[in-house]
């Protein structure tokens, strides 16, 4: 798991883990934890100008 304090939108890439796509941090190479993943998804939706799903 990634233990970086801040993860910015441009520092995330997606990699395959078996048949699952996993968001990973480019600098450390580890997958994002659940809290970081939720925050990344909110930033991504906001940057695209879409409404958040509940």
TAKATA-V61831 format. One line per field, one symbol per residue. ss: DSSP state (a for helix, b for strand, c for the rest). burial: b if it has 9 or more other C-alpha atoms within 8 Angstrom, else e. A space follows every 10 residues. Layout:
ss = ???
burial = ???
This chain:
ss = ccccccccaa abbbbbbccb bbbbbccccc bccaaaaaaa aaaaaaaacc cccc
burial = ebeeeebeee bbeeeeeeee ebbbbbeeeb bbeeebbeeb ebbbbbeeee eeee
